[in-house]
Amino acid sequence: MLKKIKLLNYSRYIEKSGSLIPFYTDKSFPKSFKLKRFFLLYGKKKFIRADHAHMKTTQIIIPLRGNIKITTFYENKKKIFSLKVSKKKALYIPPYHWIKIDFKCDEDSLITLCDYKYDKKEYISNFDSFQNLLRK
């Protein structure tokens, strides 16, 4: 049984000098998630990023700036999530979930945490192939 996408809560502490958002690997994320890599992603308005699924990688997407729309597909179901720092939500995405990331402004950004090292061979980059894999 595949795991489901879910929103994760986090805390944000605001002071007059700025904001702090702490994450703890043993408390903020599911116990099974072991961080192996992370990357920052900056988008451009009107361009889709990601547009793929993973066979092995679980990701946690955390908004850093702006309003980020993430469209997910799994078992003929489409779900849209809107992430922004003020909502204090991160998105947990297990393998075999197709995602598209849409940045609303050129300054929007996010950080993605992954539990698997980078390996281009574990990406599913063709949507028809992805749907065929789910039918098996």
C-alpha positions in Angstrom: 0.0 0.0 0.0 1.4 3.4 -1.0 1.5 6.2 1.5 -0.7 9.2 1.0 0.3 12.8 0.5 -0.3 14.8 3.7 0.2 18.3 5.0 2.6 18.6 7.9 2.3 21.5 10.5 5.2 23.5 11.6 5.7 26.5 14.0 6.7 30.0 13.1 8.1 32.4 15.7 7.8 36.1 14.8 9.7 38.8 16.5 10.3 42.4 15.6 13.7 41.5 14.3 12.4 38.7 12.0 11.0 35.2 11.9 12.3 31.7 12.9 10.9 28.4 11.7 12.6 25.4 13.4 12.5 21.9 12.1 13.6 18.8 14.1 14.4 15.6 12.2 13.0 13.5 15.2 9.8 15.6 15.7 8.8 17.6 12.6 8.8 14.7 10.1 7.4 11.2 10.1 9.6 8.7 11.9 10.3 6.8 8.7 11.7 9.8 6.9 15.5 9.9 7.0 17.0 13.0 5.4 19.5 12.3 2.7 19.6 15.5 0.7 17.9 18.8 0.2 17.7 21.5 -2.4 16.3 25.0 -2.9 14.1 25.7 -5.8 13.4 29.1 -7.3 10.7 29.3 -9.9 9.6 31.6 -12.7 6.1 32.8 -13.2 4.3 30.9 -16.0 6.8 28.0 -15.9 6.0 24.6 -14.4 8.7 22.8 -12.3 9.0 19.2 -11.3 6.4 17.6 -13.6 7.5 14.1 -12.6 7.1 11.3 -10.0 9.7 9.3 -8.1 9.9 5.5 -7.6 12.0 5.7 -4.4 12.1 9.2 -3.1 9.8 10.7 -0.5 9.9 14.5 -0.4 8.9 17.1 2.0 8.3 20.5 0.4 8.5 23.6 2.5 7.6 27.0 1.2 10.2 29.8 1.8 8.7 32.7 -0.1 5.5 33.4 -2.0 2.5 31.4 -2.9 3.3 28.0 -4.5 0.7 25.8 -6.1 1.4 22.1 -6.2 -0.8 19.9 -8.3 -0.6 16.2 -7.5 -1.9 13.1 -9.4 -2.4 9.6 -8.0 -4.8 6.9 -9.1 -6.7 9.2 -11.4 -7.2 11.7 -8.6 -5.9 15.3 -8.9 -5.4 17.3 -5.8 -4.1 20.9 -5.6 -2.2 22.3 -2.6 -1.4 26.0 -2.0 1.7 26.5 0.1 2.9 29.7 1.7 4.9 30.4 4.8 2.0 32.1 6.6 -0.1 28.9 6.5 2.7 27.0 8.4 2.2 23.8 6.3 4.7 21.6 4.5 3.7 19.0 2.0 4.8 15.3 2.4 4.9 13.5 -0.9 5.7 9.7 -1.0 6.9 7.9 -4.1 4.6 7.3 -7.1 2.8 10.6 -6.8 3.1 12.9 -9.9 3.7 16.5 -9.0 3.7 19.8 -10.8 5.0 23.0 -9.1 3.6 26.4 -10.2 5.3 29.5 -8.8 3.0 32.6 -8.8 5.9 35.1 -8.9 9.5 35.1 -10.0 10.6 35.6 -6.4 8.8 32.5 -5.0 11.0 29.7 -3.5 10.9 26.5 -1.6 13.1 23.9 0.0 12.7 20.2 -0.7 13.9 17.6 1.7 14.5 14.1 0.3 15.0 10.7 1.9 16.9 9.3 -1.1 20.1 10.4 -2.9 19.8 11.9 -6.4 19.4 9.2 -9.0 17.9 10.2 -12.4 17.0 6.5 -13.0 14.4 6.6 -10.3 12.5 9.5 -11.8 9.3 8.9 -13.8 9.3 11.7 -16.4 6.6 10.6 -18.7 3.0 10.9 -17.5 1.6 8.1 -19.6 4.4 5.7 -18.2 3.5 6.9 -14.7 -0.2 6.0 -15.2 0.7 2.6 -16.7 2.9 1.8 -13.6 0.0 2.6 -11.3 -2.3 0.3 -13.2 0.0 -2.7 -12.6 
